[in-house]
Amino acid sequence: MTAIVLRTLNFSVHILERSSPTILQSQAAGIRAGPELHSFIETYVKDFDPDYALTAESFEIVSKNAEVEMTLPPQDPLRLTTWKCVYDMLLRALVREEGLGSAVYQTGKKVEGLERADEKVVVKFRDVESDEVQMLEADLVTAVDGAHSTVRKIVMEDMVQPKYAGYVTWRGRVPEGDVGPKTREAMKKRCVVMKGVDGGYMISWVSTSMIILDDLAYGARYYVPADPAANVGNKYEFVWIWYDPIPTDSTEFNATFTDVDGKEHFTTIPRGKIRSEVWQRVLDRKDAVSNPHFIELLERTKEPFVSAIRDLAGTRSIFYNGKVLLVGDAFALCQPHAGGSTSQAAYQALELKKALKGETTLPDWEQTCLRGAAAELQRSIGAAKFLFGGEIPKFIEKMVAKSEGQ
Ligand SMILES: Cc1cc2nc3c(=O)[nH]c(=O)nc-3n(C[C@H](O)[C@H](O)[C@H](O)COP(=O)(O)OP(=O)(O)OC[C@H]3O[C@@H](n4cnc5c(N)ncnc54)[C@H](O)[C@@H]3O)c2cc1C
């Protein structure tokens, strides 16, 4: 998103992304598109498909026997989509918009170092396949390299590391045609949460399922519904997340984060890499889940994946005299209960434009980012307390009052 904004200011942008296109395309995790992200899409993605997100009217707390216990109308439209859908849309907007600074997007390029050189910054990166090391000179570096940011480690020597939050998230997706009619009806067009699942909670919603066709001959990309003809099939899919407490450094934690090839992972075991015995132990916890619809989603999931959740409060976003900026999870890592992290990144990109145009200053931008991240952190902590079974935070109280017509 920062790259899109920079292009509108006539910067020529060069993006170095470590992952391969295959890995990026397989990241179909479900996300809530918060208001700032939606506003970014409305502003910068020409002719965006409004079906990129489905809007749920409420957020429902259901019991283990699938009865609705509480219906909470959201304060902002509850737009539900997937990471991949948003990624594809933004990438298309970045590389296809014309008449601005140029854009180069390269995958399989891992940033390893930064050096100051007069008014420039030299970025050192490695080609993941060939191992070749290259340099790139930049006027401005925006580091959006995620929770375990390499750039953050370079520019903040006194940096504290993100801290494990005490739980993992199991995640998966199931095409709507793969579940029976009862589950389909119970979960469709809804955002459903079940609290008290073995000390954690589960959430599921439906999103539009889309695939991308790469037209290599023309370098263009097209969105197509996965199966437009099907009434029931794979036009929609259910995405689900199980927030599940696992003590750090326990045998269970270590077993969970060792993949099918015996490789240990720090944050995520990607799709298709969870060992079958680990996943079987999750499926064996049916009694704890109890709700038949959630059990069906777990059982029908083909390639689940699991992530350890960590957080880190943002403290600074400007380095090297304003030549290096931290954005998104690289700046501040929030636990995902309120679903606002991508919106934070969108907000930071929108506000950065004002600073670079001279309407505000970079220090103003940093303060804005700090305030936004702190507010999101509070929302997330509040949502976690409620969803893990504790007190009701102010913003949920407001939702309850709205549902009761107060
Ligand atoms: C369980 C869960 C649920 C979530 N739900 C939501 C939600 O509902 N709504 C929401 O808005 N957000 C949600 N999030 C958060 C969201 O997925 C990301 O945190 C958010 O998109 C921030 O993105 P980012 O671009 O800053 O970081 P990332 O998405 O992590 O992207 C960083 C990128 O940098 C690349 N990279 C890393 N190191 C290097 C390097 N050295 N060189 C080159 N490239 C590098 C990585 O390959 C990656 O593509 C959720 C997260 C989790 C774990």
The ligand as a Gaussian input file, in Angstrom:
#p B3LYP/6-31G(d) Opt

LIG

0 1
 C       -4.495000     -15.463000      13.075000
 C       -4.392000     -14.134000      12.382000
 C       -5.546000     -13.463000      12.021000
 C       -5.466000     -12.206000      11.423000
 N       -6.627000     -11.566000      11.095000
 C       -6.565000     -10.331000      10.561000
 C       -7.770000      -9.636000      10.239000
 O       -8.874000     -10.142000      10.422000
 N       -7.657000      -8.388000       9.699000
 C       -6.440000      -7.790000       9.499000
 O       -6.404000      -6.656000       9.041000
 N       -5.295000      -8.433000       9.769000
 C       -5.327000      -9.680000      10.305000
 N       -4.169000     -10.334000      10.602000
 C       -2.889000      -9.627000      10.407000
 C       -2.396000      -9.626000       8.974000
 O       -2.272000     -10.933000       8.487000
 C       -1.004000      -8.950000       8.914000
 O       -0.538000      -8.709000      10.181000
 C       -1.089000      -7.641000       8.249000
 O       -1.503000      -7.873000       6.944000
 C        0.256000      -6.879000       8.279000
 O        0.913000      -7.046000       7.107000
 P        2.421000      -6.639000       6.834000
 O        2.480000      -6.385000       5.358000
 O        2.890000      -5.576000       7.739000
 O        3.224000      -7.956000       7.195000
 P        3.169000      -9.358000       6.474000
 O        1.798000      -9.658000       5.988000
 O        3.826000     -10.307000       7.401000
 O        4.093000      -9.164000       5.167000
 C        5.485000      -9.037000       5.281000
 C        6.083000      -9.473000       3.949000
 O        7.467000      -9.186000       3.981000
 C        8.170000     -10.295000       3.417000
 N        9.513000     -10.303000       4.032000
 C        9.849000     -10.604000       5.295000
 N       11.180000     -10.475000       5.485000
 C       11.692000     -10.074000       4.296000
 C       13.010000      -9.769000       3.849000
 N       14.066000      -9.859000       4.655000
 N       13.172000      -9.373000       2.566000
 C       12.108000      -9.280000       1.720000
 N       10.845000      -9.569000       2.088000
 C       10.638000      -9.947000       3.363000
 C        7.342000     -11.513000       3.791000
 O        7.589000     -12.587000       2.898000
 C        5.928000     -10.972000       3.686000
 O        5.367000     -11.143000       2.416000
 C       -4.212000     -11.601000      11.172000
 C       -3.033000     -12.283000      11.523000
 C       -3.115000     -13.522000      12.124000
 C       -1.847000     -14.222000      12.496000

